[in-house]
Amino acid sequence: MSTSHARAITVKPKHYYGGSNFLYDCLSGGYAFKTYEYLWGSKTVTFECCALNWAADKSYNALAIYSDRGEEVYEEYDADSETTHTVSCTIGSVTGDSFLIEPCAGTYLSANTFMWTCYILHTIYKKEQDLTHGYYLIPIYFKVPYTWKLNTAFTASVKVKAAYGGTGIPTQQDYYFQLAELYDGGQKVLDWSLESLFPGDEKTVSLGATFDADMKKYSLSVWYVDYEANGTEYRHMCEIVWRIKDVSPNYGTYTFIDIKCEKP
Amino acid sequence: MVKARDVLIGVGVAAGAGALLYYLLTRAAAAAPVRVLTLTASCDGDCISGGTITFSGRLTERGAGVAGERIYVRNETTGEIVGSATTDSEGYYEITATLPTVTEDTTYEFRAYTEDQLPS
């Protein structure tokens, strides 16, 4: 005798929130990020990164690669503490003397609160150009704490290899290493170091600070120092930006983020 | 020249058509459903996989609530009966059910039935 009108209901997947998604060595060969030493001309190259959120039993995360061109790839996914996730993108020829590539891992802390929790910025230069006079750095790894105890000291390390892509006779060059805390609209330098490197030199630099706020955002960056510019110029080479999750009273854990940096 | 006979035939045809129209309209009114079953659905916030959804509505007959009638809510997309309840003295009913488990946004259609209209 009677039926009602139909009612349409959209059911959304259930997510779990929390933890801290991190770039992690889960690519083939044990790397977290695959990138290139210098610009690749007219070729097409593939960038790839992998992440793991092992600071929560279950989590809802995002993994993306951004570049000067904008978003290259972006994926959201559910994961448990052992589930890794990989994204990749291919990029053809680019214009200009440099190109910024950013693999980014993020975490939803609630349905409406999202944070990028770990990302790398790698500026790739033309093999020969005026910005760095053909000098560049090959990032090898970052080592940072992803969980830590409040009000205790930590160190963050980066290992790089100096290189030269020009045709002249290379010389020793200065590179500036900096650890900073980041906040909206600015940064506070916590520690720094200036290193002189010949092409072929490998150098590991460790900088330190005190961890004083849950999910605080830090940056460890490396810059080429160009004294020949009109006034000294600092050219961005590579950087990791990450947040540290408070696990007091435990001391937390360091993680390596290895980078596979190939010739194109 | 119009003859009186033709005028009479015209009037007769018009009257017949009017009578037929009146018959059809009154018959249609008589066939209109006298029972109305409504359905609303609500979740606490978003409708989340495996969460709870509440269906409610009212069964009326010529505007008055019908008591003691069994109402079923059917997921039209899957064919599953998700719950049933009996109308109260005012014809109202409420059914709480569990939403399907999904891994991506999925839209389902739900419809309420009285027992005699329930698809077999």
Interface residues (C-beta under 8 A of the other chain):
Chain A: M1 S2 T3 S4 H5 A6 R7 A8 I9 T10 V11 K12 P13 K14 A111
Chain B: P33 R35 V36 L37 T38 L39 T40 A41 C43 D46 C47 I48 S49 G50 G51 I53 F55 G57 L59 E76 L99 P100 T101 V102 T103 E104 D105 T106 T107 Y108 E109 F110 R111 A112 Y113 T114 D116 Q117
